[in-house]
Amino acid sequence: MKIVICGISGFVGSGLNNFFQARGDEVVSLSVRSDVSVESIAKRVDGADVLFNLSGANILGRWSKSYKKMLRQSRLETTSKLVDAMAFCEKVPHVMLNASAVGVYDAYHQHDEFSRDFGEDFLATLVLDWEKEALRAVSPTTRVCLMRFGVVYASGGGAMVKMLPPFKMGFGGKMGDGFQMISWIHLQDLIRAAAFLIDHNEISGVVNLTSPEPINNLEQTKAMGRILHRPTFFDLPAWLVKLAFGEGSTVMLDSKEVYPRVLQEHGFEFLYPTFDSAMEQIVHAQD
């Protein structure tokens, strides 16, 4: 297959690139900048079987007015250009896999793909606007999957790069009250799930890419301490997280209890369904 990846240099994009190249697929890197024309984008997308849209600045940060603008532009404008470019293709991709986030859901309910209990904050609005833009690509010849990622864990990248060092030094601890639910996924399962979506033509629309077993922050902290054989007494109070990240602290402090109903109902099997299994693999990979 010919697979075009927009956002190939990122953590998830790099993993997908390695996986599909090892499988023997043709992988094409696509960069969508403000000075790149829709027509030139179309030339690289034309004839592709699959289009991945992983565009977007890192959501973790202090959400100043300018940073919020960048978060929206890096997602909405890039996605808009990609969809517009498809109109110039003689052969459009069979499937567009668009990155999204579980940040769309509120903090008060359990969620699967059929939940309509969305948040009312900046992130939820951003996700809904982003997905709306991606859905313009839907046609009789192109299906769109909106991949709502949980927190992605793996060795050598993603959230673990920031989480592991303090825990290894014995400075780990819960964040806030520790009761916030974390919906997460191991990178290997995310990549396998993406390949699963490509192969299953009957799946379209929202798909939660999360482990079937979300975990609260306190239990996650205990598991990391147990597996790393380190104490976990250095708690990070909510007020300090809010002081450092402002409105952006919601990413770390808000509860997200999300389940991958669509993947499971279609027979997808996770390699790392529990946080303990994922953490054991990550620690072993670093030994």
C-alpha positions as CSV (number, residue, x, y, z in Angstrom):
1,M,0.0,0.0,0.0
2,K,0.9,3.6,-0.4
3,I,0.6,5.4,2.9
4,V,0.9,9.1,3.3
5,I,1.7,10.4,6.8
6,C,1.3,14.1,7.7
7,G,3.2,14.5,11.0
8,I,5.7,11.7,10.4
9,S,8.4,13.3,12.6
10,G,6.3,13.1,15.8
11,F,6.3,10.3,18.3
12,V,3.3,8.5,16.9
13,G,4.2,9.3,13.3
14,S,7.7,7.8,13.7
15,G,6.2,4.7,15.1
16,L,3.8,4.3,12.3
17,N,6.5,5.0,9.7
18,N,8.7,2.3,11.1
19,F,5.8,-0.2,11.3
20,F,4.6,0.2,7.8
21,Q,8.0,0.4,6.2
22,A,9.0,-2.9,8.0
23,R,5.8,-4.4,6.6
24,G,6.8,-3.5,3.1
25,D,4.4,-0.6,2.4
26,E,5.4,2.6,0.6
27,V,5.4,5.4,3.2
28,V,5.3,9.0,2.0
29,S,6.1,11.9,4.4
30,L,3.9,15.0,4.0
31,S,4.5,18.4,5.4
32,V,1.7,20.9,5.3
33,R,3.0,24.4,5.9
34,S,1.4,27.7,5.4
35,D,3.5,28.4,2.2
36,V,2.6,25.0,0.7
37,S,-0.1,25.1,-2.0
38,V,-3.1,22.8,-2.0
39,E,-2.2,21.6,-5.5
40,S,1.3,20.5,-4.4
41,I,-0.2,18.7,-1.4
42,A,-2.6,16.9,-3.8
43,K,0.3,15.6,-5.9
44,R,1.8,13.8,-2.9
45,V,-1.6,12.5,-1.7
46,D,-2.8,11.4,-5.1
47,G,-2.9,7.6,-5.5
48,A,-2.4,6.9,-1.8
49,D,-4.4,4.1,-0.2
50,V,-4.2,5.6,3.3
51,L,-3.8,9.2,4.6
52,F,-2.8,9.8,8.2
53,N,-3.3,13.2,9.6
54,L,-1.3,13.6,12.8
55,S,-0.9,17.3,12.6
56,G,-0.9,19.5,15.7
57,A,1.3,21.3,18.2
58,N,1.9,19.6,21.5
59,I,-1.2,20.0,23.7
60,L,1.0,20.0,26.9
61,G,1.9,23.5,27.8
62,R,0.8,26.8,29.3
63,W,-2.2,27.8,27.2
64,S,-1.5,31.5,26.6
65,K,-3.7,33.3,24.0
66,S,-0.9,32.9,21.4
67,Y,-0.4,29.2,22.3
68,K,-4.1,28.5,22.0
69,K,-4.1,30.1,18.5
70,M,-1.2,27.9,17.5
71,L,-2.9,24.8,18.8
72,R,-6.0,25.6,16.7
73,Q,-4.1,26.6,13.6
74,S,-1.8,23.6,13.6
75,R,-4.8,21.3,13.6
76,L,-7.6,23.1,11.8
77,E,-5.7,24.8,9.0
78,T,-3.6,21.8,8.3
79,T,-6.6,19.5,8.2
80,S,-8.5,21.9,6.0
81,K,-5.7,22.0,3.5
82,L,-5.5,18.2,3.4
83,V,-9.2,17.8,2.7
84,D,-9.1,20.6,0.1
85,A,-6.2,18.9,-1.6
86,M,-8.1,15.7,-2.0
87,A,-10.5,17.4,-4.3
88,F,-7.6,17.8,-6.8
89,C,-6.7,14.1,-6.6
90,E,-7.5,11.7,-9.5
91,K,-7.4,8.8,-7.0
92,V,-8.3,9.8,-3.5
93,P,-7.2,7.7,-0.4
94,H,-9.5,4.9,0.5
95,V,-9.3,5.9,4.2
96,M,-8.2,9.0,6.1
97,L,-7.1,8.3,9.7
98,N,-7.3,11.6,11.6
99,A,-5.7,12.0,15.0
100,S,-7.9,13.3,17.7
101,A,-8.1,13.2,21.5
102,V,-10.1,11.9,24.4
103,G,-10.0,15.5,25.7
104,V,-13.3,15.9,23.9
105,Y,-15.1,14.1,26.7
106,D,-16.2,15.6,30.1
107,A,-14.7,14.6,33.4
108,Y,-17.9,13.3,35.0
109,H,-19.0,10.3,33.0
110,Q,-17.7,7.0,31.6
111,H,-17.4,7.2,27.9
112,D,-17.3,5.1,24.8
113,E,-17.7,6.2,21.1
114,F,-21.4,6.8,21.5
115,S,-21.1,9.2,24.4
116,R,-22.3,12.7,23.9
117,D,-21.2,14.0,27.2
118,F,-18.6,16.4,25.9
119,G,-16.5,18.9,27.8
120,E,-17.2,22.6,27.5
121,D,-13.6,23.8,27.8
122,F,-11.1,24.9,25.1
123,L,-9.7,21.4,24.4
124,A,-13.2,19.8,23.9
125,T,-14.2,22.6,21.5
126,L,-10.9,22.3,19.7
127,V,-11.3,18.5,19.2
128,L,-14.9,18.9,17.9
129,D,-13.9,21.6,15.5
130,W,-10.9,19.5,14.3
131,E,-13.1,16.4,13.7
132,K,-15.7,18.4,11.9
133,E,-13.0,19.6,9.5
134,A,-11.7,16.1,8.9
135,L,-15.2,14.7,8.3
136,R,-15.5,16.9,5.2
137,A,-13.3,14.3,3.5
138,V,-16.0,11.6,3.8
139,S,-17.2,10.5,0.3
140,P,-18.4,7.4,-1.5
141,T,-14.7,6.5,-2.1
142,T,-13.2,7.7,1.2
143,R,-14.0,6.8,4.8
144,V,-12.8,8.8,7.7
145,C,-11.8,7.4,11.1
146,L,-11.5,9.9,14.0
147,M,-8.9,8.3,16.2
148,R,-9.4,9.7,19.7
149,F,-6.0,9.0,21.4
150,G,-5.6,8.5,25.1
151,V,-2.2,9.3,26.7
152,V,0.4,7.4,24.7
153,Y,3.0,5.4,26.6
154,A,6.1,3.8,25.2
155,S,9.8,3.6,25.9
156,G,11.9,6.5,24.5
157,G,9.1,8.9,23.8
158,G,5.8,10.4,24.6
159,A,4.6,11.0,28.2
160,M,7.0,8.5,29.7
161,V,10.0,10.7,28.8
162,K,8.8,13.2,31.4
163,M,7.3,10.8,33.8
164,L,10.1,8.2,34.3
165,P,13.1,10.3,35.4
166,P,11.6,11.6,38.6
167,F,10.1,8.2,39.5
168,K,13.5,6.5,38.9
169,M,15.1,9.0,41.2
170,G,12.6,8.4,43.9
171,F,10.8,11.7,43.4
172,G,7.6,10.4,42.0
173,G,4.1,10.9,43.4
174,K,0.5,11.4,42.6
175,M,-0.8,14.6,40.9
176,G,-3.6,16.5,42.5
177,D,-5.9,14.3,44.5
178,G,-4.9,11.3,42.4
179,F,-8.5,10.3,41.7
180,Q,-8.6,11.5,38.2
181,M,-9.0,8.7,35.7
182,I,-6.3,8.3,33.0
183,S,-7.2,6.8,29.6
184,W,-4.1,5.6,28.0
185,I,-2.7,3.3,25.3
186,H,0.7,1.7,24.6
187,L,2.3,2.9,21.4
188,Q,2.5,-0.6,20.0
189,D,-1.3,-1.1,20.5
190,L,-2.0,2.3,18.9
191,I,0.0,1.3,15.8
192,R,-1.7,-2.1,15.7
193,A,-5.1,-0.5,16.1
194,A,-4.4,1.9,13.2
195,A,-3.5,-1.0,11.0
196,F,-6.6,-2.8,12.2
197,L,-8.7,0.2,11.1
198,I,-7.1,0.2,7.7
199,D,-8.0,-3.4,7.2
200,H,-11.6,-3.2,8.5
201,N,-13.6,-1.2,5.9
202,E,-16.7,-1.4,7.9
203,I,-15.3,0.9,10.6
204,S,-15.7,4.7,10.3
205,G,-16.3,7.7,12.4
206,V,-15.1,8.0,16.0
207,V,-12.8,5.3,17.4
208,N,-11.3,5.5,20.9
209,L,-7.7,4.4,20.8
210,T,-7.4,3.7,24.5
211,S,-6.6,0.7,26.7
212,P,-9.7,-1.2,27.9
213,E,-8.5,-0.6,31.5
214,P,-8.2,3.1,32.4
215,I,-6.5,3.7,35.7
216,N,-6.6,6.5,38.2
217,N,-3.5,8.6,38.9
218,L,-3.0,7.3,42.4
219,E,-3.0,3.6,41.2
220,Q,-0.8,4.5,38.3
221,T,1.7,6.1,40.7
222,K,1.7,3.1,43.0
223,A,2.2,0.8,40.0
224,M,5.2,2.8,38.8
225,G,6.7,2.8,42.2
226,R,6.2,-0.9,42.6
227,I,7.7,-1.8,39.2
228,L,10.6,0.6,39.5
229,H,11.1,-0.3,43.2
230,R,11.1,3.4,44.2
231,P,9.1,5.4,46.8
232,T,6.3,7.6,45.6
233,F,5.9,10.2,48.3
234,F,6.6,13.4,46.4
235,D,3.0,14.4,45.5
236,L,2.4,17.3,43.2
237,P,-0.5,19.4,44.5
238,A,-3.1,20.7,42.1
239,W,-2.4,24.3,42.9
240,L,1.2,23.9,41.8
241,V,0.2,22.3,38.5
242,K,-2.3,25.1,37.9
243,L,0.3,27.7,38.7
244,A,2.7,26.2,36.2
245,F,0.3,25.4,33.4
246,G,-2.7,27.6,33.9
247,E,-5.7,26.5,31.9
248,G,-3.5,23.8,30.3
249,S,-3.4,22.0,33.6
250,T,-6.8,20.5,32.8
251,V,-4.9,18.0,30.6
252,M,-3.2,16.6,33.7
253,L,-5.9,17.1,36.3
254,D,-9.2,16.4,34.6
255,S,-10.6,12.9,34.8
256,K,-11.1,11.0,31.5
257,E,-12.6,7.5,31.7
258,V,-12.8,6.2,28.2
259,Y,-13.3,2.8,26.7
260,P,-12.5,1.4,23.2
261,R,-15.9,-0.2,22.5
262,V,-15.6,-0.1,18.7
263,L,-12.2,-1.8,18.6
264,Q,-13.3,-4.5,21.1
265,E,-16.6,-5.2,19.3
266,H,-14.7,-5.7,16.1
267,G,-12.3,-8.2,17.7
268,F,-9.2,-6.2,18.3
269,E,-6.9,-7.7,20.9
270,F,-4.6,-5.5,23.0
271,L,-1.0,-6.6,23.7
272,Y,-1.0,-4.3,26.8
273,P,-4.5,-4.1,28.2
274,T,-3.3,-3.1,31.7
275,F,-1.0,-0.4,32.9
276,D,1.1,-2.9,34.7
277,S,1.7,-4.9,31.5
278,A,2.6,-1.7,29.6
279,M,4.9,-0.4,32.3
280,E,6.7,-3.8,32.6
281,Q,7.4,-3.7,28.9
282,I,8.6,-0.1,29.0
283,V,11.0,-0.6,31.9
284,H,12.3,-3.9,30.4
285,A,12.9,-2.1,27.0
286,Q,15.1,0.4,28.8
287,D,17.2,-2.1,30.7
